[in-house]
Amino acid sequence: VNGIEIYSMKIDSKVTSRFAHNVITSRAVNRGSVHKEVFFDVELPKTAFITNFSMTIDGVTYPGTIKEKEVAKKQYEKAVSKGQTAGLVKASGRKTEKFTVSVNIEAASKVTFELTYEELLKRQFGKYEMFIKVKPKQLVKDFEIEVNIFEPQGISELEAEGIFFTNDLQNIVKKTFSDKKGHISFKPTLDQQRTCANCSQSVLDGDFIVRYDVKRTTPDNLQIVNGYFVHFFAPINLPKLPKNVIFVIDISGSMSGREIEQTREALLKILDDIKEDDFFNFILFGSEVHPWKETLIKATPENLDEARKFVRSIDTEGMTNLHGGIMRGIDMLNAAHERNLVPKRSASIIIMLTDGQPNVGVSNTQEIQAHVKKATEGRYPLYNLGFGYGVDYNFLEKMALENKGLARRIYPDSDASLQLQGFYDEVSNPMLMDVELKYPKNKISDLTKNSFKHFYDGSEIVVAGRFIDDNQNSLTVDVRGEGANEALSYTTQQDAEQTAKALQEQEYIFGDYIERLWAYLTIEQLLEKRIAATEEEKENLTAEALDLSLKYKFVTPLTSMVVTKPEDYDNQDGIADKPIEGTDIFTISLYFRSHVPCTCMVYAKLLFIVKLIFIKPSFITKSYRQKTTNSIYKILFDGDPHFIISVPQKEDAICFNINENPGAVLNLINDPVTGITVNGELIGDKRPNSEAKVQNTYFGKLGIANKHLDLKLTVTPENITIQNGNERTGFTWLDSVTLQQEGLTLTINRKKNLMLSMGSGASFVIVLHQVWKEHPLHQDFLGLYTLESDKLSEQTHGLLGQFFHPIDFTILEIHPGSDPKKPDATMIVKNNELTVTRGWQKDYRRDPTDGVDIPCWFVHNNGAGLIDGVHTDYIVSSLF
């Protein structure tokens, strides 16, 4: 591709006692006649820690080194001060992070990239799963995935699959396992990689997934190596505990449409899985709190049928009284236990789903956390599911961890209902409560978490620690837990010699794997504890996690990997950073001076008209600034409806078109808090254009309303109509008037535009586009721009309103497109990878006739992958 050939790529994975050590090696050569930039980018599991990276150029190796993040930051600032620029790569998916690095190499030169990362595989639904992202982006002569698994307990099952597999590819996967060892290899030839005969495109694009489980003759397994131990606990064949589950569901206005439909769909599926011994209830919260029943009820067939009818009737209303909803659920569980309405030996949980932030009742998140923690008193876990990107995920996560639960992000994609069901499946089968694994205090130090509120079927508890005396070679553990019928209580023992016998296959072992497993698990838990810690506790936890990260060379949220390139390549430095959930950013920042083509263009004179970008005062003339003091222009749409979204920190923009039939009404802005909505109806050309592939459409009617003020404004290219309650006032575009009344300020500039401010101060500018009346094809239409749209609430959504929230994107791999003047590129946005084209769209605000060209990255297919859902989700029945 572009003169660069990846001639070898090997992914070598070794898994020992659930701990995976993965090495990705990629070799490339510059077949061109001039120096070229070679990219190495791979997607890694979010749960993984990078441990090593190196580049070998013409036989000389340049390794990466792990440094404390502040040290790396200073190196970054030094690089920037020299005029170098940073290329950033973000999170690439729900489960993955993308690592990218590049280097320029001379003609005929070779480069080898080697990346190592480690992770502890977690057991879910009875299996350990490891996924490897396969995406070489070109045919590779020597491509291989090799996985070796060694489990001292023995392997009971092993499987491998790829979501990109054809029948031919499935047949070349070699899989064997016996006793303690398992082996998988996947080595497709060039022809097997092709999408079709003689094609140059590669079929290798997707997840390669390995799943396995171990033999379980006892409930647990202890391993001791070199002064460290790991204890795996996963009993089987236990009777399931009855559960008491309360679903606390956000039904605020922002959940309307697709989100509430997916929630209903998921709840109906969940009701099919609830067991007859279980107790359950639903609590809905909008502005008010609406429980289905006043107490928990048993899951009898009759009650489940009634519950299904209730779920089908769930609809949205009001704002977000999160505090009222969650407290009602806790109080209901407390009352059920106090009044013995539920079995004594049963597991109680609360599952809350929300897509917004509290804004009714108690809205201070710290107060809510304090109230919830006091009310639960650690008696049952709280699971918080954050739907979409408008939630305060840090708040949800902290509150869940304070109450022995966890938070999970639900991505607003077509499978959101499956994500909800999948989470419920993880916690739907509790087997034990109040599990505690006790170790002798005089022998063990630095123990990881060893007490757990619930143990769920198909999962596994992992505890690790180290011996105070390195010569200690035996360990006794007392295991306690509460089961459905009786208490679980036993003692287990292990000595180092037993482990040594099980680990005789040395070729499967990578270093001090149990010590590294302990360090990995300890760092992971220290970082989790930081979330709900006080400032003083956080400082101590941070210091401890940082020390371990540096000692064991893990790239964590506290450390960075610095890659120093050779002097011949301008001493360019790069930093690999690990994100924290909530920021959703994984960055390998490379600092280049002269070789990397610029991926963002700065158009100083046009900045003030780029859509959805804040005006920079330095680019505005004095006279113009006087007219627009304290105003923020955000240009939304105009013309054959095209939309431009600007990301200020990029000094660039994203654009997309909507192709729909005339007569369709699109919901553009919807703010349930301020009550403001904006809808637009499409009109088409006077007659179809036989030369056009898609009929041109425009906005021919706008409906702007504030339901709190009972105020509606209808705008067409002919008239402006205001309806306030039962009163109607009309104007034409020939008028030049300013109208002020309660909740409304309107100014019409004759035949040009009108300026409108409603309620909270959110303001709009509507531009009139007039064409020659005898034009055989086109007709008059409208354009909408916004002033001070930051006055709208954080729950604002709609085809355009969703972009009033922060959005980020990354441009990679710019290359020639079908139009020589418009290059294509890969865009990472909202965890999606899109092919985009550099282009221009028109801004008609200052020049309604010809407009001004605005540069932007064009997203194809009606904004698919950029907008939440699909564009047809935003079609509504009428203007109001």
Stockholm file with secondary structure:
# STOCKHOLM 1.0

chainA/1-880         VNGIEIYSMKIDSKVTSRFAHNVITSRAVNRGSVHKEVFFDVELPKTAFITNFSMTIDGVTYPGTIKEKEVAKKQYEKAVSKGQTAGLVKASGRKTEKFTVSVNIEAASKVTFELTYEELLKRQFGKYEMFIKVKPKQLVKDFEIEVNIFEPQGISELEAEGIFFTNDLQNIVKKTFSDKKGHISFKPTLDQQRTCANCSQSVLDGDFIVRYDVKRTTPDNLQIVNGYFVHFFAPINLPKLPKNVIFVIDISGSMSGREIEQTREALLKILDDIKEDDFFNFILFGSEVHPWKETLIKATPENLDEARKFVRSIDTEGMTNLHGGIMRGIDMLNAAHERNLVPKRSASIIIMLTDGQPNVGVSNTQEIQAHVKKATEGRYPLYNLGFGYGVDYNFLEKMALENKGLARRIYPDSDASLQLQGFYDEVSNPMLMDVELKYPKNKISDLTKNSFKHFYDGSEIVVAGRFIDDNQNSLTVDVRGEGANEALSYTTQQDAEQTAKALQEQEYIFGDYIERLWAYLTIEQLLEKRIAATEEEKENLTAEALDLSLKYKFVTPLTSMVVTKPEDYDNQDGIADKPIEGTDIFTISLYFRSHVPCTCMVYAKLLFIVKLIFIKPSFITKSYRQKTTNSIYKILFDGDPHFIISVPQKEDAICFNINENPGAVLNLINDPVTGITVNGELIGDKRPNSEAKVQNTYFGKLGIANKHLDLKLTVTPENITIQNGNERTGFTWLDSVTLQQEGLTLTINRKKNLMLSMGSGASFVIVLHQVWKEHPLHQDFLGLYTLESDKLSEQTHGLLGQFFHPIDFTILEIHPGSDPKKPDATMIVKNNELTVTRGWQKDYRRDPTDGVDIPCWFVHNNGAGLIDGVHTDYIVSSLF
#=GR chainA/1-880 SS CTTEEEEEEEEEEEEETTEEEEEEEEEEEECSSSCEEEEEEEEEETTCEEEEEEEEETTEEEEEEEEEHHHHHHHHHHHHHTTCEEECCCBCSSSEEEEEEEEEECTTCEEEEEEEEEEECCEETTEEEEEEEECCSSCCSEEEEEEEEECTTCEEEEEEEETTCCHHHHHTCEEEEETTEEEEEECCCHHHHBSSTTCCSBSCCEEEEEEEEECCSSSEEEEEETTEEEEEECCCSCCCCCEEEEEEEECSGGGTTHHHHHHHHHHHHHHHHCCTTCEEEEEEESSSEEESSSSCEECCHHHHHHHHHHHHTCCCCSCCCHHHHHHHHHHHHHHHHHTTCSCSSCEEEEEEEESSCCCSSSCCHHHHHHHHHHHHTTSSCEEEEEESSSSCHHHHHHHHHHTTCCEEEECCSTTHHHHHHHHHHHHSCEEEEEEEEECCTTTEESCCCCEEEEEETTCCEEEEEEESSTTCCEEEEEEEEECSSSEEEEEEEEEHHHHHHHTCCGGGCCSSHHHHHHHHHHHHHHHHHHHTCCHHHHHHHHHHHHHHHHHTTCBCTTEEEEEECCGGGTTCEEEEECCCTTTCCCEEEEEESSSSCCCSCCCGGGGGGSTTCCCCGGGSCHHHHHHTTTCCEEEEEETTTEEEEEEGGGTEEEEEECCCCTTCEEEEEEETTTTEEEEEEEEECSSCCTTCSSCCEEEEEEEEEETTTTEEEEECSSEEEEEETTEEEEEETTCCEEEEETTEEEEEETTTEEEEEETTTEEEEEEEECCCTTCSSCCCEEEEEEESGGGSCTTCBSTTGGGGSCCCEEEEEEEEEEETTEEEEEEEETTEEEEEEEEEEEECSSCTTTCEEEEEEEEHHHHTTTSSSCGGGGEESSCC
#=GC SS_cons         CTTEEEEEEEEEEEEETTEEEEEEEEEEEECSSSCEEEEEEEEEETTCEEEEEEEEETTEEEEEEEEEHHHHHHHHHHHHHTTCEEECCCBCSSSEEEEEEEEEECTTCEEEEEEEEEEECCEETTEEEEEEEECCSSCCSEEEEEEEEECTTCEEEEEEEETTCCHHHHHTCEEEEETTEEEEEECCCHHHHBSSTTCCSBSCCEEEEEEEEECCSSSEEEEEETTEEEEEECCCSCCCCCEEEEEEEECSGGGTTHHHHHHHHHHHHHHHHCCTTCEEEEEEESSSEEESSSSCEECCHHHHHHHHHHHHTCCCCSCCCHHHHHHHHHHHHHHHHHTTCSCSSCEEEEEEEESSCCCSSSCCHHHHHHHHHHHHTTSSCEEEEEESSSSCHHHHHHHHHHTTCCEEEECCSTTHHHHHHHHHHHHSCEEEEEEEEECCTTTEESCCCCEEEEEETTCCEEEEEEESSTTCCEEEEEEEEECSSSEEEEEEEEEHHHHHHHTCCGGGCCSSHHHHHHHHHHHHHHHHHHHTCCHHHHHHHHHHHHHHHHHTTCBCTTEEEEEECCGGGTTCEEEEECCCTTTCCCEEEEEESSSSCCCSCCCGGGGGGSTTCCCCGGGSCHHHHHHTTTCCEEEEEETTTEEEEEEGGGTEEEEEECCCCTTCEEEEEEETTTTEEEEEEEEECSSCCTTCSSCCEEEEEEEEEETTTTEEEEECSSEEEEEETTEEEEEETTCCEEEEETTEEEEEETTTEEEEEETTTEEEEEEEECCCTTCSSCCCEEEEEEESGGGSCTTCBSTTGGGGSCCCEEEEEEEEEEETTEEEEEEEETTEEEEEEEEEEEECSSCTTTCEEEEEEEEHHHHTTTSSSCGGGGEESSCC
//
